[in-house]
Amino acid sequence: MYKKIATGFFAVAATTAVALSLPAAASAASYDRSESFGPVYAQRFLAKAEGRMFVDWDRRGRSNEVTVSGRLQDLDRRSYEEGGKCAYVSFQANDFHRHWNTVYTDRYCGFPGSERISFREDDVRSLRVRVCQVGPRGGFPTNCGRWEYLSTR
């Protein structure tokens, strides 16, 4: 009989512990807004980026944290001797004072293949992403596609 009572108490304790931990785990993984972007291409479809933006606002709606994750892909099959270039991505954030600032850039060289995009930024009104190409040794981005705009609200 004591064994049944003890088993019952352990079952209730375990159930209570799981029930109490679920709201905390659920709130840690929830976001106020989530939006996918892309695929966003450079001109002539020789590079692309795609992924997701997650926005977490504070309780008063006065501050946020934006997390971006995705992939940058080099689609240029040409060798560098033939004029092939690398994939290049640029993200700009519009802050609460309505200023656009570059917050993340990256390049990836290597067809076929891709590189992970990942960054965080605070207090963002909106975000935009553009994909270009750049030489294997860097330089000024060329063959840029259009900006794709992402809203945090």
C-alpha beads as a LAMMPS data file, in Angstrom:
LAMMPS data file: protein, C-alpha beads

153 atoms
152 bonds

1 atom types
1 bond types

-500.0 500.0 xlo xhi
-500.0 500.0 ylo yhi
-500.0 500.0 zlo zhi

Masses

1 110.0

Atoms # bond

1 1 1 0.000 0.000 0.000
2 1 1 2.815 2.436 0.832
3 1 1 4.368 1.615 -2.507
4 1 1 1.152 2.661 -4.333
5 1 1 0.915 5.907 -2.358
6 1 1 4.578 6.736 -2.991
7 1 1 4.168 5.997 -6.688
8 1 1 1.106 8.253 -6.756
9 1 1 2.994 11.104 -5.080
10 1 1 5.889 10.767 -7.534
11 1 1 3.477 10.783 -10.460
12 1 1 1.762 13.945 -9.173
13 1 1 5.120 15.620 -8.496
14 1 1 6.428 14.752 -11.949
15 1 1 3.228 15.949 -13.640
16 1 1 3.320 19.217 -11.682
17 1 1 6.979 19.794 -12.535
18 1 1 6.325 19.238 -16.236
19 1 1 3.233 21.479 -16.183
20 1 1 5.125 24.287 -14.445
21 1 1 8.054 24.105 -16.838
22 1 1 5.958 24.187 -20.033
23 1 1 4.946 27.881 -19.952
24 1 1 8.548 28.962 -19.422
25 1 1 9.799 26.765 -22.246
26 1 1 6.999 27.891 -24.556
27 1 1 7.594 31.598 -23.890
28 1 1 11.337 31.235 -24.461
29 1 1 10.709 29.840 -27.942
30 1 1 7.868 32.188 -28.945
31 1 1 8.294 35.359 -30.961
32 1 1 5.994 38.299 -31.505
33 1 1 6.608 38.162 -35.259
34 1 1 8.274 35.813 -37.679
35 1 1 8.682 36.441 -41.392
36 1 1 10.551 34.582 -44.091
37 1 1 12.570 36.352 -46.750
38 1 1 13.646 35.268 -50.167
39 1 1 14.767 33.859 -52.180
40 1 1 16.383 37.226 -52.902
41 1 1 18.589 37.160 -56.002
42 1 1 21.435 39.164 -57.460
43 1 1 21.068 40.231 -61.088
44 1 1 21.025 37.334 -63.549
45 1 1 20.307 34.935 -60.637
46 1 1 24.008 34.328 -59.927
47 1 1 23.651 34.551 -56.126
48 1 1 20.785 34.198 -53.666
49 1 1 19.869 34.490 -50.003
50 1 1 16.875 33.186 -48.079
51 1 1 15.912 32.675 -44.467
52 1 1 13.775 33.955 -41.593
53 1 1 13.544 37.002 -39.387
54 1 1 12.271 36.627 -35.811
55 1 1 11.180 39.661 -33.788
56 1 1 10.805 39.687 -30.016
57 1 1 9.238 42.887 -28.577
58 1 1 9.405 43.882 -24.917
59 1 1 6.138 44.014 -22.964
60 1 1 5.696 47.758 -23.519
61 1 1 6.339 47.543 -27.267
62 1 1 9.160 50.089 -27.066
63 1 1 12.137 47.879 -27.788
64 1 1 12.780 44.747 -29.778
65 1 1 15.400 42.206 -30.692
66 1 1 15.539 40.980 -34.280
67 1 1 17.226 37.671 -35.049
68 1 1 17.960 36.686 -38.637
69 1 1 19.042 33.261 -39.842
70 1 1 19.348 31.832 -43.318
71 1 1 21.698 30.884 -46.136
72 1 1 23.754 32.741 -48.738
73 1 1 24.377 30.768 -51.917
74 1 1 26.857 31.270 -54.767
75 1 1 25.169 30.297 -58.059
76 1 1 27.890 31.516 -60.468
77 1 1 29.257 28.432 -62.267
78 1 1 32.049 30.335 -64.015
79 1 1 35.621 30.065 -62.812
80 1 1 37.262 33.240 -61.527
81 1 1 39.410 33.330 -64.687
82 1 1 36.171 33.346 -66.732
83 1 1 34.798 36.272 -64.709
84 1 1 33.010 34.330 -61.989
85 1 1 32.218 36.168 -58.790
86 1 1 31.179 35.431 -55.215
87 1 1 27.787 35.869 -53.552
88 1 1 27.394 38.953 -51.344
89 1 1 24.525 39.865 -49.013
90 1 1 23.811 43.128 -47.213
91 1 1 21.232 43.798 -44.493
92 1 1 20.235 47.297 -43.453
93 1 1 18.102 48.177 -40.431
94 1 1 15.814 51.162 -40.117
95 1 1 16.123 52.220 -36.458
96 1 1 13.469 53.966 -34.380
97 1 1 14.865 57.334 -35.527
98 1 1 14.233 56.337 -39.175
99 1 1 17.897 56.025 -40.137
100 1 1 19.092 53.182 -42.381
101 1 1 22.292 51.520 -41.171
102 1 1 24.150 48.536 -42.557
103 1 1 24.047 45.924 -39.798
104 1 1 25.371 42.807 -41.546
105 1 1 27.287 41.910 -44.696
106 1 1 28.828 38.661 -45.798
107 1 1 30.215 37.024 -48.889
108 1 1 30.527 33.436 -49.950
109 1 1 32.731 32.068 -52.724
110 1 1 32.245 28.543 -53.913
111 1 1 29.826 27.114 -56.417
112 1 1 27.963 24.955 -55.557
113 1 1 27.577 25.693 -51.918
114 1 1 26.213 28.022 -49.309
115 1 1 27.091 29.735 -46.074
116 1 1 24.979 30.332 -42.999
117 1 1 23.641 33.826 -42.280
118 1 1 23.071 34.634 -38.614
119 1 1 22.943 37.891 -36.666
120 1 1 20.964 39.870 -34.067
121 1 1 20.088 43.543 -33.903
122 1 1 18.197 45.636 -31.326
123 1 1 15.535 48.313 -31.809
124 1 1 14.715 47.779 -35.475
125 1 1 11.698 49.396 -37.176
126 1 1 12.197 47.476 -40.429
127 1 1 14.893 45.484 -42.167
128 1 1 15.906 45.161 -45.797
129 1 1 18.114 42.659 -47.599
130 1 1 19.885 42.816 -50.965
131 1 1 22.052 40.263 -52.758
132 1 1 24.929 41.190 -55.057
133 1 1 28.124 39.720 -56.404
134 1 1 31.650 40.642 -55.457
135 1 1 35.092 39.612 -56.691
136 1 1 36.882 36.729 -54.972
137 1 1 39.289 39.193 -53.366
138 1 1 36.549 41.592 -52.307
139 1 1 35.963 45.029 -53.739
140 1 1 32.797 46.925 -54.517
141 1 1 29.617 44.804 -54.855
142 1 1 28.172 44.642 -58.379
143 1 1 25.179 43.036 -60.115
144 1 1 22.955 43.873 -57.146
145 1 1 19.339 42.828 -57.091
146 1 1 16.494 44.817 -55.559
147 1 1 16.029 45.421 -51.853
148 1 1 13.490 43.160 -50.144
149 1 1 11.820 44.863 -47.174
150 1 1 10.817 43.091 -43.952
151 1 1 8.573 44.640 -41.321
152 1 1 9.016 44.075 -37.589
153 1 1 5.355 44.858 -36.751

Bonds

1 1 1 2
2 1 2 3
3 1 3 4
4 1 4 5
5 1 5 6
6 1 6 7
7 1 7 8
8 1 8 9
9 1 9 10
10 1 10 11
11 1 11 12
12 1 12 13
13 1 13 14
14 1 14 15
15 1 15 16
16 1 16 17
17 1 17 18
18 1 18 19
19 1 19 20
20 1 20 21
21 1 21 22
22 1 22 23
23 1 23 24
24 1 24 25
25 1 25 26
26 1 26 27
27 1 27 28
28 1 28 29
29 1 29 30
30 1 30 31
31 1 31 32
32 1 32 33
33 1 33 34
34 1 34 35
35 1 35 36
36 1 36 37
37 1 37 38
38 1 38 39
39 1 39 40
40 1 40 41
41 1 41 42
42 1 42 43
43 1 43 44
44 1 44 45
45 1 45 46
46 1 46 47
47 1 47 48
48 1 48 49
49 1 49 50
50 1 50 51
51 1 51 52
52 1 52 53
53 1 53 54
54 1 54 55
55 1 55 56
56 1 56 57
57 1 57 58
58 1 58 59
59 1 59 60
60 1 60 61
61 1 61 62
62 1 62 63
63 1 63 64
64 1 64 65
65 1 65 66
66 1 66 67
67 1 67 68
68 1 68 69
69 1 69 70
70 1 70 71
71 1 71 72
72 1 72 73
73 1 73 74
74 1 74 75
75 1 75 76
76 1 76 77
77 1 77 78
78 1 78 79
79 1 79 80
80 1 80 81
81 1 81 82
82 1 82 83
83 1 83 84
84 1 84 85
85 1 85 86
86 1 86 87
87 1 87 88
88 1 88 89
89 1 89 90
90 1 90 91
91 1 91 92
92 1 92 93
93 1 93 94
94 1 94 95
95 1 95 96
96 1 96 97
97 1 97 98
98 1 98 99
99 1 99 100
100 1 100 101
101 1 101 102
102 1 102 103
103 1 103 104
104 1 104 105
105 1 105 106
106 1 106 107
107 1 107 108
108 1 108 109
109 1 109 110
110 1 110 111
111 1 111 112
112 1 112 113
113 1 113 114
114 1 114 115
115 1 115 116
116 1 116 117
117 1 117 118
118 1 118 119
119 1 119 120
120 1 120 121
121 1 121 122
122 1 122 123
123 1 123 124
124 1 124 125
125 1 125 126
126 1 126 127
127 1 127 128
128 1 128 129
129 1 129 130
130 1 130 131
131 1 131 132
132 1 132 133
133 1 133 134
134 1 134 135
135 1 135 136
136 1 136 137
137 1 137 138
138 1 138 139
139 1 139 140
140 1 140 141
141 1 141 142
142 1 142 143
143 1 143 144
144 1 144 145
145 1 145 146
146 1 146 147
147 1 147 148
148 1 148 149
149 1 149 150
150 1 150 151
151 1 151 152
152 1 152 153
